Amino acid sequence: MNNNNSIDTSALFKLSYGLFVLTTRDGDKDNGCIINTAMQITSSPLRISIAVSRANFSCELIEKTGIFNVCVLSQSAAMSTFERFGFRSGKTTDKFDGTGYENRTANGLRYVPEQVNCVISGKVFKSHDYGSHMLFIADVTECFVVSDEPSVTYQYYFDHIKPKTAGGAPAVGTGASDDSGAGGSGTKRFVCRICGYVYDGNSLPDDFVCPLCKHGKEDFEELV
């Protein structure tokens, strides 16, 4: 168990370039999904930002309740965790049902206590509508370190966690592309080195701009 309302700022060092389990709540159901954009934006006051697809019910819940938890996945994360939480959230399923994860932060939301290296709770300060995504800026109300394991990056996820095809390449059209906005029908993948957004397609247009972090083509590299 963690100490409620504890602030361990070392947890914030684990945010960069990770994949995160976002927890929200709908009545008596703990909802959530995996997102790929979370970062510290100020240290005094201590604030973070997260980007959440409007296709996710979690986005609607954060707009309604103003609170969330972010758990930073570590390299021990299993594919079953990605399958359970997914890159989208829906209205009908309690994502924590059957997990045995009953730990809650001070804001009342459950969190993932295994396969993560830190937990951060946020209370929304303001939000920005970017069409396909909402950017939430939140005060950090609680954060603590769970383990010293390195965070999972998209590259690590594709190399070591996601099932491979017979030819050794990551399976196309499943998993991360569900929430990245990519079509899933391309033969290649390009990942943004800044935020982890994944683009599916044979090539990146010269004027391509990442829809999450707004960086250009030069900050993308091909996943091989």
Disulfide bonds with the S-S distance in Angstrom:
none
